[in-house]
Amino acid sequence: MTTSSLYHTQGIVGFNYEKTERTADTEIYYLRSSARQQPCPQCRSWDTSLAETGKTRDIRGLCIGLKNADAHCHPPRQVPDMRYIEP
């Protein structure tokens, strides 16, 4: 399954497909965020950076045929861009 088919079957936007694991009744899709920059949720400033974290998130999706579909994501974390913070 590709990024395009995940978009059309599950409505997933902003993530790139990495791989699929299949068990007897579940398909697990491994995804990674494609975002390069996001605004700060408090002040809406674009002077932020995204940092990779070791955290993962499992999201249950819609069934595909008789199999359950789960997405295993690595969500990024926003950190202030230190170049723009005044001392």
PyMOL commands that place a pseudoatom at each C-alpha (Angstrom):
pseudoatom trace, name=CA, resn=MET, resi=1, chain=A, elem=C, hetatm=0, pos=[0.000, 0.000, 0.000]
pseudoatom trace, name=CA, resn=THR, resi=2, chain=A, elem=C, hetatm=0, pos=[1.353, 3.412, -0.916]
pseudoatom trace, name=CA, resn=THR, resi=3, chain=A, elem=C, hetatm=0, pos=[0.907, 6.895, 0.497]
pseudoatom trace, name=CA, resn=SER, resi=4, chain=A, elem=C, hetatm=0, pos=[-1.702, 7.592, -2.185]
pseudoatom trace, name=CA, resn=SER, resi=5, chain=A, elem=C, hetatm=0, pos=[-3.810, 4.538, -1.417]
pseudoatom trace, name=CA, resn=LEU, resi=6, chain=A, elem=C, hetatm=0, pos=[-3.620, 5.270, 2.337]
pseudoatom trace, name=CA, resn=TYR, resi=7, chain=A, elem=C, hetatm=0, pos=[-4.971, 8.731, 1.548]
pseudoatom trace, name=CA, resn=HIS, resi=8, chain=A, elem=C, hetatm=0, pos=[-7.862, 7.352, -0.505]
pseudoatom trace, name=CA, resn=THR, resi=9, chain=A, elem=C, hetatm=0, pos=[-8.803, 4.474, 1.836]
pseudoatom trace, name=CA, resn=GLN, resi=10, chain=A, elem=C, hetatm=0, pos=[-8.030, 5.969, 5.261]
pseudoatom trace, name=CA, resn=GLY, resi=11, chain=A, elem=C, hetatm=0, pos=[-7.910, 9.742, 4.675]
pseudoatom trace, name=CA, resn=ILE, resi=12, chain=A, elem=C, hetatm=0, pos=[-4.327, 9.995, 5.972]
pseudoatom trace, name=CA, resn=VAL, resi=13, chain=A, elem=C, hetatm=0, pos=[-2.642, 13.281, 5.011]
pseudoatom trace, name=CA, resn=GLY, resi=14, chain=A, elem=C, hetatm=0, pos=[0.834, 14.601, 5.889]
pseudoatom trace, name=CA, resn=PHE, resi=15, chain=A, elem=C, hetatm=0, pos=[2.552, 11.247, 6.429]
pseudoatom trace, name=CA, resn=ASN, resi=16, chain=A, elem=C, hetatm=0, pos=[4.791, 9.111, 4.202]
pseudoatom trace, name=CA, resn=TYR, resi=17, chain=A, elem=C, hetatm=0, pos=[4.378, 5.357, 4.024]
pseudoatom trace, name=CA, resn=GLU, resi=18, chain=A, elem=C, hetatm=0, pos=[7.354, 3.233, 5.149]
pseudoatom trace, name=CA, resn=LYS, resi=19, chain=A, elem=C, hetatm=0, pos=[6.258, -0.407, 5.389]
pseudoatom trace, name=CA, resn=THR, resi=20, chain=A, elem=C, hetatm=0, pos=[3.424, -2.833, 6.185]
pseudoatom trace, name=CA, resn=GLU, resi=21, chain=A, elem=C, hetatm=0, pos=[3.267, -5.707, 8.664]
pseudoatom trace, name=CA, resn=ARG, resi=22, chain=A, elem=C, hetatm=0, pos=[0.493, -8.264, 8.265]
pseudoatom trace, name=CA, resn=THR, resi=23, chain=A, elem=C, hetatm=0, pos=[-0.885, -10.663, 10.867]
pseudoatom trace, name=CA, resn=ALA, resi=24, chain=A, elem=C, hetatm=0, pos=[-3.877, -12.994, 10.702]
pseudoatom trace, name=CA, resn=ASP, resi=25, chain=A, elem=C, hetatm=0, pos=[-6.479, -10.253, 11.131]
pseudoatom trace, name=CA, resn=THR, resi=26, chain=A, elem=C, hetatm=0, pos=[-4.593, -6.928, 11.192]
pseudoatom trace, name=CA, resn=GLU, resi=27, chain=A, elem=C, hetatm=0, pos=[-2.488, -4.833, 8.844]
pseudoatom trace, name=CA, resn=ILE, resi=28, chain=A, elem=C, hetatm=0, pos=[-0.115, -2.351, 10.502]
pseudoatom trace, name=CA, resn=TYR, resi=29, chain=A, elem=C, hetatm=0, pos=[1.100, 0.553, 8.367]
pseudoatom trace, name=CA, resn=TYR, resi=30, chain=A, elem=C, hetatm=0, pos=[4.270, 2.325, 9.484]
pseudoatom trace, name=CA, resn=LEU, resi=31, chain=A, elem=C, hetatm=0, pos=[4.180, 6.045, 8.718]
pseudoatom trace, name=CA, resn=ARG, resi=32, chain=A, elem=C, hetatm=0, pos=[6.494, 9.007, 9.233]
pseudoatom trace, name=CA, resn=SER, resi=33, chain=A, elem=C, hetatm=0, pos=[5.475, 12.664, 9.227]
pseudoatom trace, name=CA, resn=SER, resi=34, chain=A, elem=C, hetatm=0, pos=[6.291, 14.595, 6.058]
pseudoatom trace, name=CA, resn=ALA, resi=35, chain=A, elem=C, hetatm=0, pos=[5.932, 17.996, 7.767]
pseudoatom trace, name=CA, resn=ARG, resi=36, chain=A, elem=C, hetatm=0, pos=[9.010, 20.206, 7.662]
pseudoatom trace, name=CA, resn=GLN, resi=37, chain=A, elem=C, hetatm=0, pos=[7.617, 23.130, 9.658]
pseudoatom trace, name=CA, resn=GLN, resi=38, chain=A, elem=C, hetatm=0, pos=[4.432, 23.968, 11.565]
pseudoatom trace, name=CA, resn=PRO, resi=39, chain=A, elem=C, hetatm=0, pos=[3.269, 27.137, 13.297]
pseudoatom trace, name=CA, resn=CYS, resi=40, chain=A, elem=C, hetatm=0, pos=[3.380, 27.454, 17.070]
pseudoatom trace, name=CA, resn=PRO, resi=41, chain=A, elem=C, hetatm=0, pos=[-0.058, 26.485, 18.461]
pseudoatom trace, name=CA, resn=GLN, resi=42, chain=A, elem=C, hetatm=0, pos=[0.032, 29.346, 21.005]
pseudoatom trace, name=CA, resn=CYS, resi=43, chain=A, elem=C, hetatm=0, pos=[1.315, 32.378, 19.090]
pseudoatom trace, name=CA, resn=ARG, resi=44, chain=A, elem=C, hetatm=0, pos=[0.984, 31.131, 15.464]
pseudoatom trace, name=CA, resn=SER, resi=45, chain=A, elem=C, hetatm=0, pos=[4.610, 32.060, 14.756]
pseudoatom trace, name=CA, resn=TRP, resi=46, chain=A, elem=C, hetatm=0, pos=[6.412, 30.050, 12.044]
pseudoatom trace, name=CA, resn=ASP, resi=47, chain=A, elem=C, hetatm=0, pos=[9.745, 30.434, 13.903]
pseudoatom trace, name=CA, resn=THR, resi=48, chain=A, elem=C, hetatm=0, pos=[9.669, 26.814, 15.114]
pseudoatom trace, name=CA, resn=SER, resi=49, chain=A, elem=C, hetatm=0, pos=[11.477, 23.586, 14.350]
pseudoatom trace, name=CA, resn=LEU, resi=50, chain=A, elem=C, hetatm=0, pos=[10.285, 19.985, 14.406]
pseudoatom trace, name=CA, resn=ALA, resi=51, chain=A, elem=C, hetatm=0, pos=[12.209, 17.451, 16.456]
pseudoatom trace, name=CA, resn=GLU, resi=52, chain=A, elem=C, hetatm=0, pos=[12.041, 13.677, 16.106]
pseudoatom trace, name=CA, resn=THR, resi=53, chain=A, elem=C, hetatm=0, pos=[11.009, 11.933, 19.307]
pseudoatom trace, name=CA, resn=GLY, resi=54, chain=A, elem=C, hetatm=0, pos=[11.218, 8.299, 20.292]
pseudoatom trace, name=CA, resn=LYS, resi=55, chain=A, elem=C, hetatm=0, pos=[7.481, 8.217, 20.910]
pseudoatom trace, name=CA, resn=THR, resi=56, chain=A, elem=C, hetatm=0, pos=[5.131, 6.329, 18.649]
pseudoatom trace, name=CA, resn=ARG, resi=57, chain=A, elem=C, hetatm=0, pos=[1.393, 6.439, 18.305]
pseudoatom trace, name=CA, resn=ASP, resi=58, chain=A, elem=C, hetatm=0, pos=[-0.918, 3.652, 17.184]
pseudoatom trace, name=CA, resn=ILE, resi=59, chain=A, elem=C, hetatm=0, pos=[-4.114, 4.761, 15.477]
pseudoatom trace, name=CA, resn=ARG, resi=60, chain=A, elem=C, hetatm=0, pos=[-6.907, 2.387, 14.535]
pseudoatom trace, name=CA, resn=GLY, resi=61, chain=A, elem=C, hetatm=0, pos=[-8.174, 2.947, 11.007]
pseudoatom trace, name=CA, resn=LEU, resi=62, chain=A, elem=C, hetatm=0, pos=[-11.085, 1.729, 8.949]
pseudoatom trace, name=CA, resn=CYS, resi=63, chain=A, elem=C, hetatm=0, pos=[-11.211, -1.958, 8.061]
pseudoatom trace, name=CA, resn=ILE, resi=64, chain=A, elem=C, hetatm=0, pos=[-9.927, -2.966, 4.650]
pseudoatom trace, name=CA, resn=GLY, resi=65, chain=A, elem=C, hetatm=0, pos=[-11.933, -5.988, 3.601]
pseudoatom trace, name=CA, resn=LEU, resi=66, chain=A, elem=C, hetatm=0, pos=[-11.996, -8.355, 6.582]
pseudoatom trace, name=CA, resn=LYS, resi=67, chain=A, elem=C, hetatm=0, pos=[-8.738, -7.028, 8.089]
pseudoatom trace, name=CA, resn=ASN, resi=68, chain=A, elem=C, hetatm=0, pos=[-8.344, -4.341, 10.723]
pseudoatom trace, name=CA, resn=ALA, resi=69, chain=A, elem=C, hetatm=0, pos=[-6.058, -1.477, 9.746]
pseudoatom trace, name=CA, resn=ASP, resi=70, chain=A, elem=C, hetatm=0, pos=[-3.754, 0.237, 12.250]
pseudoatom trace, name=CA, resn=ALA, resi=71, chain=A, elem=C, hetatm=0, pos=[-1.332, 3.103, 11.600]
pseudoatom trace, name=CA, resn=HIS, resi=72, chain=A, elem=C, hetatm=0, pos=[1.921, 3.182, 13.590]
pseudoatom trace, name=CA, resn=CYS, resi=73, chain=A, elem=C, hetatm=0, pos=[3.162, 6.810, 13.481]
pseudoatom trace, name=CA, resn=HIS, resi=74, chain=A, elem=C, hetatm=0, pos=[6.152, 8.777, 14.715]
pseudoatom trace, name=CA, resn=PRO, resi=75, chain=A, elem=C, hetatm=0, pos=[4.661, 12.233, 15.395]
pseudoatom trace, name=CA, resn=PRO, resi=76, chain=A, elem=C, hetatm=0, pos=[7.137, 15.145, 15.479]
pseudoatom trace, name=CA, resn=ARG, resi=77, chain=A, elem=C, hetatm=0, pos=[7.386, 17.555, 18.398]
pseudoatom trace, name=CA, resn=GLN, resi=78, chain=A, elem=C, hetatm=0, pos=[7.535, 21.317, 17.983]
pseudoatom trace, name=CA, resn=VAL, resi=79, chain=A, elem=C, hetatm=0, pos=[10.378, 23.198, 19.608]
pseudoatom trace, name=CA, resn=PRO, resi=80, chain=A, elem=C, hetatm=0, pos=[11.024, 26.957, 19.433]
pseudoatom trace, name=CA, resn=ASP, resi=81, chain=A, elem=C, hetatm=0, pos=[13.671, 27.920, 16.928]
pseudoatom trace, name=CA, resn=MET, resi=82, chain=A, elem=C, hetatm=0, pos=[16.535, 29.131, 19.117]
pseudoatom trace, name=CA, resn=ARG, resi=83, chain=A, elem=C, hetatm=0, pos=[17.810, 31.539, 16.436]
pseudoatom trace, name=CA, resn=TYR, resi=84, chain=A, elem=C, hetatm=0, pos=[14.849, 33.837, 17.010]
pseudoatom trace, name=CA, resn=ILE, resi=85, chain=A, elem=C, hetatm=0, pos=[14.653, 33.855, 20.816]
pseudoatom trace, name=CA, resn=GLU, resi=86, chain=A, elem=C, hetatm=0, pos=[15.951, 37.038, 22.398]
pseudoatom trace, name=CA, resn=PRO, resi=87, chain=A, elem=C, hetatm=0, pos=[18.369, 36.593, 25.335]
for i in range(1, 87): cmd.bond("trace and resi %d" % i, "trace and resi %d" % (i + 1))
show_as sticks, trace
zoom trace
